[in-house]
Amino acid sequence: MTQQALLVIDVQNGMFQEGNAVYNGDQLLHHVNELLAKARSKNIPVIYVQHQEAAGEPLEYGTRDWEIHPDIAPAPDDIIIHKKTPDSFLHTPLDEELKKLGIEHVILTGIKSDLCVDTTCRRAFSMGYKVTLASDAHSTWGHEDMTAAQIIKHHNEVLRWFARVYPSEEIVF
């Protein structure tokens, strides 16, 4: 059986600001928690990817907004990777950690569907990893041309070229 890991990308306090919270944030947290419980029950490694920005920016290192959301807090054995770009692999030890654990298959969740989740999905595929995207465990914000729901739906369709796309309840560890 292929060794798996669950990646939780950028689910940080700053993404849940009142008045500018990520789309369906409560549902996102619920589905990520379901996946965390399933992964941990089978001793599947959990890796949190945490975005950090420069001083004065919303996700400034060490601030409350930068912290991982407490509803999905890491367990002591979980790995935390810090990144500064949308690509969870670029200038981070993620690939090294995955290789050290013998991981061949990553299950992706997190924020922002159209940026960090998308980029990490494509990069993992390009690096030879098998990828699964939890279709109901990633989210974003809408903009003037598309609602968040439309962006999520679009990425669930487009990313099928790079990943298997399933709802959380169908993902088996």
NORFENKA-V438751 format. One line per field, one symbol per residue. phi: phi as a letter, one per 40 degrees, with the letter a starting at -180 (. if undefined). A space follows every 50 residues. Layout:
phi = ???
//
This chain:
phi = .ccbacbbbfcbdccbcdgacddfdccdcdcccdcdcccccbfccbbcbb cbbcdgcdbcdgccccccdccbdccdcccbbcbbbcccccfbcdcccccd cgcbbbbbahbbdcbccdcccccddccgccbbbccbbaaabcaccacdcc ccddcccccccbacbbcdcccbb
//
